[in-house]
Amino acid sequence: MQDSLFNDPDAYEPLASRVRPKSLEQYLGQEHLLGKGKALRKVIESGLLHSMIFWGPPGVGKTTLARILARYAQAEFLSLSAVMDGVKEIRACMEKASQFRQQGRKCLLFVDEVHRFNKSQQDAFLPFVENGTVIFIGATTENPSFELNSALLSRARVYKLRGLSKSVISNMLIETLKQDIKLSKLELTLEDDAANFLAVVADGDARKSLNLLEMSCDLAEADGETVISLPLAQEVAQESVRRFDKSGDIFYEQISALHKSVRGSSPDGAMYWYCRMIDGGCDPIYIARRLIRMASEDIGNADPRGLEIAMNAWQAYERLGSPEGELIIAHAVNYLACAPKSNAVYKAFNETNALIRTTSSYEVPMHLRNAPTGLMKEAGYGGEYRYAHDESGAYAAGECYLPEELKDLSIYQPTDRGLEAKIGEKLNHLAKLDEASPVKRYK
């Protein structure tokens, strides 16, 4: 960080604002977008900007990057917040942008939390984006594909910003303590363990880490300490909660990671993502319900006990509660991850549904119909039905239970894993009996 980052020492300003980077050289993280030779860096350095959407978690520098873009493009910077502003503020901002345009000045409009604007509010920006009145930069923590109007999304390029790494944040904290015009006067030392701890607690959020550092300095100064130690940092951060949005992208990314870990037979991965979600405040009942889906979709008949264990974990949690019940769900997570895998029933279910949607509604064959009345018996309902229990081995070899038009249909294909291997052996045996049977339902 450079001395130019720091402002008037007599005016109060939060640390995160005081040390806000003003150039690409000072900006931390996002090397995948801003590294030498990367597309976005070339665009910025050329000054020829297009409309963009910055998508990423809190505190990764979306607002800061927009300000840097305006500076490189020599454009006026206007900002709106979907949390604070409405139609009135949008109109006033657009009028100001139009005035800048009439004066021959470029204007960059930054809209924070753009996903919180409704459809009509988002549509209000379109004419000004299309006619070049503003370079539109929207910031969102949510997936733009789901939260932004397609019309607005089609006019802007999406850039995905990532949470800052632990090493980037810890180094930033150490340098900030040395160089900030106010904190440097305190002559405090930040221990490496404390810096690393604050970086972990911040969870990729630079603004949060700087707020924690500022609070740590205040506590150290109040206690007459000269060192920000690990215990002091832990005291400051003890109420901190990891970033987790129960209705946002991070939630769906983590449940996806859990499901894929179970499917991929990784008990370590599955346990990690399960505990991450619990640590973030996810309702364990939600995870228990998802385990039932995993047991059915990805394990199936390879180990039918998986479904039973998932159901038992759900019921046990409801009876035991938290935190003890979370261990029961962990047991189910581990079992499902280690169980043999099969999606044969899941595939058969989907394929059969697709078949039904694309073929005629074939009638139930007469031999499979019930005949509760004499009239129905006379009409042939249930005629020639073979009662399997009266046949050798309780199997009516050569019989068919499908419409004649689908007599050769074979959908369920058991795997060679777990119990399903034995199911496959049995079905192969029955198929041989059908082939050898002199009696066949359909010729």
Beta strands, then each sheet from edge to edge (+ up, - down):
strand 1: 52-55
strand 2: 76-81
strand 3: 107-112
strand 4: 135-140
strand 5: 157-160
strand 6: 189-190
strand 7: 227-228
sheet 1: 2+ 3+ 4+ 1+ 5+
sheet 2: 6+ 7+
end
